[in-house]
Amino acid sequence: MKTRNIITALILLPLCTFAQGKKQKQPNIVFIFIDDLGWGDVGCYGNDFIDTPNIDQLARDGMRFTDFYAAGAVCSPTRCAVQSGQNQARIGITAHIPGHWRPFERVINPQTTMALPLDVVTVAESMKEAGYTTGYVGKWHLGRGDKYGPSKQGYDFAAEINGPHLPGRFRATDPKITKPRPDQFRTDYESELCESFIQENKDQPFFLMLSPFAVHIPLGSKSGLVEKYSKRAEEKNRNLPHPVYAGLVEEVDDQVGRIIAELEKQNLTKNTMVVFTSDNGGLIKRYDYQEETDDIVSDLAPLKGEKGSLHEGGIRVPLIVKYPGVVNAGTTCSEPAISYDFYPTFVEAGKGKLPTNQTIDGLNILPLFQNPKVKLNRKAIHWHYPHYHHDRPASAIRERDWKLIEYLDGSGDIELYHIAQDLSESKNLANEKKGKVGDLKQKLIAWRNDVLARIPVPNPSYDPERAPEWWSRRTGKLIDSSARKRFPTTEKDL
């Protein structure tokens, strides 16, 4: 008996050794989460004006998604979805914190939850459970940093940075973080912190989220880049995109290049997943809280709408994934996916476990990385944005090729589009396809009931003449559009 056990062990040993040798290491994950970058703002998505060589190379080395969506039309809702793995309507973070306010409109918008609750198990906490070191660099916008910031939500290294782009205009909230140099731009400072994090954690699996303030307003970029794109605009006889905006997009591209270069320097490229996306659609108007605006930032054609709208321009965003050994280089995926899919995808890739006492709305999209033709087992994708911004309060549902938008301002307005045939949402089919409208509307209502989505209510103070007024939730005062502050746009203006 003892001899037989020894022989069996000798037979199995090579098999076990082989299996262990083939076992894939936990990949490092770098998640680059741009602010307000539009679907078509980079070269690999059709932009022929702004130079984005590093992002374009990332697409050539990985997979580009054509039908990827931000969970929200503005920043905080999508950030909530990424960190929680849930549609943000469950938590109530449905507007950017604290949100805009139009007190004399037809309906009263629900108040947004003011911070990501601490009892939510974040993606960082799940990655830590799987043995990862976690890092966060950049904008948070999910509650006050001292109480609800990334350091309180599972991130070992948390460089929450507040303030706009130009030197001397931003700071890290944690005094222990290395301070920026007086002449340092925010994008360079963020990149430097990411490089340091990669260097310090190269010998262990890490999850790093870079969330730059770029390309959010107030716009500001390096004078050399602004001059470059001003000259290019003259040569091409083009008014858009805005030269300052174009310069800021190129700064983001440089961030991507620096991170890729650092991974290569540390010999980590082959075992690192790099994900690049945006928190919501692009911005057309420079001042996003007023009806009358000074500058037009960009052109989102062929998409309709912009940030703050549930039309495609407000929610369809770039997604590029580079994952050597899993994602084939130069591939494209047209299967619809959404921001809260990142949570279960990262946890699965990192060989971790999802929380057992928390609903996860997202789906693991690793099968798409391996085969872009796969269809996800998902009935529909939903959005809920019950606020005035660049459009009226609304909810939306996309079920395969069909998309319905229901306005929640008491108008009863419904829009129905066949997205596969009408990307520009130019033909509202609601009157022609009443059966489809009824079906999708009932599904949307059922979903809102399931997640306990907060709904606008009729406003007893409704005043048609004063309805367009924007008020600040922070100050409780009317925003005076005649007293706008002119922000510097380059370091030469400081």
Secondary structure, 3 states (H helix, E strand, C coil): CHHHHHHHHHHHHHHHHHHHHHCCCCCEEEEEEECCCCCCCCHHHCCCCCCCHHHHHHHHHCEEECCEECCCCCHHHHHHHHHHCCCHHHCCCCCCCCCEECCCCCEECCCCCCCCCCCCCCHHHHHHHCCCEEEEEECCCCCCHHHHCHHHCCCCEEEEEECCCCCCCCEECCCCCCCCCCCCCHHHHHHHHHHHHHHHCCCCCEEEEEECCCCCCCCCCCHHHHHHHHHHHHHHCCCCCCHHHHHHHHHHHHHHHHHHHHHHHCCCHHHEEEEEEECCCCCCECCCCCCCCCCECCCCCCCCCCCCCCCHHHHECCEEEECCCCCCCCEEECCCEEHHHHHHHHHHHCCCCCCCCCCCCCCCCHHHHHCCCCCCCCCCEEEEECCCCCCCCEEEEEECCEEEEEECCCCCCEEEEECCCCCCCCCCCCCCCHHHHHHHHHHHHHHHHHHCCCCCEECCCCCCCCCCCCEECCCCCECCHHHCCCCCCCHHHC
